[in-house]
């Protein structure tokens, strides 16, 4: 893998917390997502498992963050 930002090929596997946004506002945080992080510029990349987990958490969190006025 090569970092698209700095060209480095050195990565570390790290656990990070990622926000979930709705309409430009943070509505939740997904904790302990495993990502590959470029050791030179700290850009991170999600693999298929991380993307799947983010999507599931988004589906779970977004309905709770939506309020409907009576």
C-alpha positions in Angstrom: 0.0 0.0 0.0 1.2 3.5 -0.8 -0.1 6.6 1.0 -1.9 8.8 -1.5 -0.9 12.0 0.4 2.8 11.6 1.1 3.9 8.5 -0.9 5.1 6.5 2.1 4.7 2.8 2.1 5.1 2.4 5.9 1.9 1.8 7.9 0.9 0.8 11.4 -2.3 -0.9 12.5 -4.0 1.3 15.1 -7.3 1.5 16.9 -9.0 4.9 16.6 -12.3 6.6 17.4 -14.1 8.0 14.4 -17.0 10.5 14.4 -20.3 10.0 12.6 -21.7 13.2 11.0 -25.2 14.2 10.1 -25.8 17.6 8.4 -22.3 18.7 9.3 -22.6 17.9 13.0 -21.2 15.0 15.0 -24.0 12.8 16.2 -21.9 9.9 17.5 -18.5 8.3 17.9 -17.5 4.8 16.9 -14.8 3.6 19.3 -11.9 1.3 18.6 -12.0 1.1 14.8 -8.9 -0.7 13.4 -7.3 1.3 10.7 -4.0 1.4 8.8 -2.1 4.7 9.6 0.7 6.1 7.5 3.7 6.5 9.8 4.9 9.6 7.9 1.8 11.8 7.7 -0.8 10.0 9.9 -3.4 9.7 7.2 -5.5 6.6 7.9 -7.2 4.1 5.7 -10.2 1.9 6.5 -10.3 -1.7 5.3 -13.5 -3.5 4.3 -14.2 -4.6 7.9 -13.8 -1.1 9.3 -16.1 0.3 6.6 -18.7 -2.3 7.3 -18.6 -1.6 11.0 -18.9 2.2 10.4 -21.9 1.6 8.2 -23.6 -0.6 10.8 -22.9 2.0 13.6 -24.1 4.8 11.4 -27.4 2.9 10.8 -27.8 2.4 14.5 -26.8 6.0 15.6 -28.5 8.1 13.0 -32.1 7.2 13.8 -31.5 8.0 17.4 -30.1 11.4 16.5 -33.2 12.3 14.5 -35.9 14.2 16.4 -39.4 14.9 15.0 -41.3 17.8 16.4 -44.9 16.9 17.6 
